[in-house]
Amino acid sequence: MDGDKSREDYLEAILVLSKKNETVRNVDIAAYLGFAAPSVSIAIKKLAQEKYIFIDDNKAVVLTPKGRLKAEQIYERHLVLTLIDGAGCFQGYCGTGRLQAGARFKRRILQQDKELLF
């Protein structure tokens, strides 16, 4: 996991998935983010070391209070940015070679918020 942006993506994904599912597993995170399972496993280990998450007895990924707070802050910030930014560039993805990933992420957030609001 490289840097704060990646950490934020994982934390937000775990938060969103935990709102939809009783349990969140590495495979769910990999599918949600479009990453390979081995990459997710490495990132999850780092998040656990940083005390943002823990893995329960059933191998589910669970946010700690510290992780949940951080994830909610990230989610709220992305929601506001998504609502403000209707032009296509999103949260540092423009010009970084990650524009498609950013667009998928933006669509996912908008869809989830529609589901939560309506």
C-alpha positions as CSV (number, residue, x, y, z in Angstrom):
1,M,0.0,0.0,0.0
2,D,1.6,3.2,-1.2
3,G,0.8,6.3,0.8
4,D,-2.1,8.1,2.3
5,K,-4.3,7.9,-0.9
6,S,-4.2,4.2,-1.0
7,R,-4.9,3.9,2.7
8,E,-7.9,6.2,2.2
9,D,-9.2,4.1,-0.7
10,Y,-9.0,0.9,1.4
11,L,-10.6,2.5,4.5
12,E,-13.4,4.0,2.6
13,A,-14.0,0.7,0.7
14,I,-14.2,-1.2,4.0
15,L,-16.6,1.4,5.4
16,V,-18.9,1.2,2.4
17,L,-18.8,-2.6,2.2
18,S,-19.6,-2.8,6.0
19,K,-22.7,-0.7,5.5
20,K,-23.9,-3.2,2.8
21,N,-22.7,-6.5,4.2
22,E,-22.6,-8.2,7.6
23,T,-19.0,-9.1,7.1
24,V,-16.2,-7.7,4.9
25,R,-13.5,-10.0,3.6
26,N,-10.4,-9.4,1.6
27,V,-12.1,-10.8,-1.5
28,D,-14.9,-8.3,-1.2
29,I,-12.4,-5.4,-0.9
30,A,-10.5,-6.7,-4.0
31,A,-13.7,-6.9,-6.0
32,Y,-14.8,-3.5,-4.9
33,L,-11.6,-1.7,-5.7
34,G,-10.7,-3.8,-8.7
35,F,-7.4,-4.9,-7.2
36,A,-5.7,-8.3,-7.1
37,A,-6.3,-10.4,-3.9
38,P,-2.5,-10.5,-3.0
39,S,-2.3,-6.8,-3.2
40,V,-5.3,-6.4,-0.9
41,S,-3.8,-8.9,1.6
42,I,-0.6,-6.9,1.9
43,A,-2.6,-3.6,2.4
44,I,-4.9,-5.2,5.0
45,K,-1.9,-6.4,7.0
46,K,-0.5,-2.8,7.0
47,L,-3.8,-1.4,8.0
48,A,-4.0,-3.9,10.9
49,Q,-0.4,-2.9,11.9
50,E,-1.5,0.7,11.9
51,K,-4.5,-0.2,14.1
52,Y,-7.1,1.0,11.6
53,I,-8.6,-2.5,11.3
54,F,-8.5,-5.9,12.9
55,I,-9.3,-9.4,11.5
56,D,-11.8,-11.2,13.6
57,D,-12.0,-15.0,14.3
58,N,-14.0,-15.5,11.1
59,K,-11.4,-13.7,9.0
60,A,-13.6,-10.7,8.5
61,V,-12.1,-7.2,8.2
62,V,-13.4,-4.9,10.9
63,L,-12.7,-1.2,11.4
64,T,-11.4,-0.2,14.8
65,P,-12.8,3.0,16.3
66,K,-9.7,4.9,14.9
67,G,-10.3,3.3,11.5
68,R,-14.0,4.0,11.4
69,L,-13.5,7.7,12.3
70,K,-10.9,8.1,9.6
71,A,-13.0,6.2,7.0
72,E,-16.0,8.3,7.8
73,Q,-14.0,11.5,7.4
74,I,-12.7,10.3,4.1
75,Y,-16.1,9.2,2.9
76,E,-17.7,12.6,3.8
77,R,-14.9,14.5,2.1
78,H,-15.2,12.4,-1.1
79,L,-19.0,12.8,-1.0
80,V,-18.6,16.6,-0.9
81,L,-16.0,16.6,-3.6
82,T,-18.1,14.4,-5.8
83,L,-21.1,16.7,-5.4
84,I,-19.0,19.8,-6.1
85,D,-17.0,18.3,-9.0
86,G,-19.3,17.4,-11.9
87,A,-16.6,18.0,-14.5
88,G,-14.8,14.6,-14.5
89,C,-11.6,15.0,-12.6
90,F,-11.8,13.6,-9.1
91,Q,-9.6,13.6,-6.0
92,G,-6.1,13.7,-7.6
93,Y,-6.8,11.1,-10.3
94,C,-6.5,13.5,-13.3
95,G,-3.3,13.3,-15.2
96,T,-2.0,10.5,-13.0
97,G,-2.8,7.5,-15.2
98,R,-5.5,6.6,-12.7
99,L,-8.3,8.6,-14.4
100,Q,-10.4,5.5,-15.2
101,A,-10.0,4.2,-11.7
102,G,-11.1,7.6,-10.4
103,A,-14.1,7.6,-12.7
104,R,-15.2,4.2,-11.5
105,F,-14.7,5.2,-7.9
106,K,-16.7,8.4,-8.5
107,R,-19.6,6.5,-10.1
108,R,-19.6,4.0,-7.2
109,I,-19.8,6.8,-4.6
110,L,-22.6,8.5,-6.5
111,Q,-24.6,5.3,-6.8
112,Q,-24.2,4.4,-3.1
113,D,-25.2,7.9,-2.0
114,K,-28.3,7.7,-4.2
115,E,-29.2,4.4,-2.5
116,L,-28.7,5.8,1.0
117,L,-30.6,9.0,0.2
118,F,-33.6,7.6,-1.6
